[in-house]
Amino acid sequence: MADTIAMESPSKELMNFASYLHNPSKSGLRAREGVLNGRRVQFFKGKSAVNALVKSENGEGAKVSSREEAVEWVQDLLDFQLIVRCDKVGEGSQQLRINPMQNFDEDAYFAWLYEGSQLMTYLGGIGVVAVVLAGVMFPLWPSSLRKGTWYLSMLALGLLGLLFAIAIVRLIVYVISLGVAPQGLWIFPNLFEDVGFIESFIPLYGWDAPNGAPDGNAPGATTAVPPPPSSGTDSGAEQKKDN
């Protein structure tokens, strides 16, 4: 019976149920990862699939009206080989093996054979083929297009080289500044921060925060290099002020 059904095409409604359950953000059915016949698969418990069909999600009504109807739909997924009943090989193991009894049981485990929509996979494959063909046919491109591509590649390499140069220069300046000031000086202190492209180059320079400062650094500071602590005149002035 199951073999005869598997030769038929599943109905559109059944495929909608499969897509719904296969998408955890819609159904709430959380599948676990296992290994079946050397292939990684997602598997779940039968009771979880039934619960996902009878409960409402995101304020919407349940997909079915009763648990009996939900069991029938999951059994149809099994009959059309969109899922397969399996058992764990050992307690706590992720290794699975196919159960010879392919009937539904809420306490049994089921692995997905249905892989969901393959649209993005197809589009990605087409894109890769298109890029490869475009590269192979580069000598046949119009001269103006080849020249433009060469200029763009040189511009990209130049920008990348400039970024590396800035990173090296700012590190050298920081190390040198540590020898003449109590706080290190950073050029473009936000260069590697999680900010926008323009904000990465604002401000032009900034000082490390003093020890114990809550923020850890002070990007955006625009004060001049603080002079080293002085002695003599300033110390005498402070002593007279205290007196």
Disulfide bonds with the S-S distance in Angstrom:
none
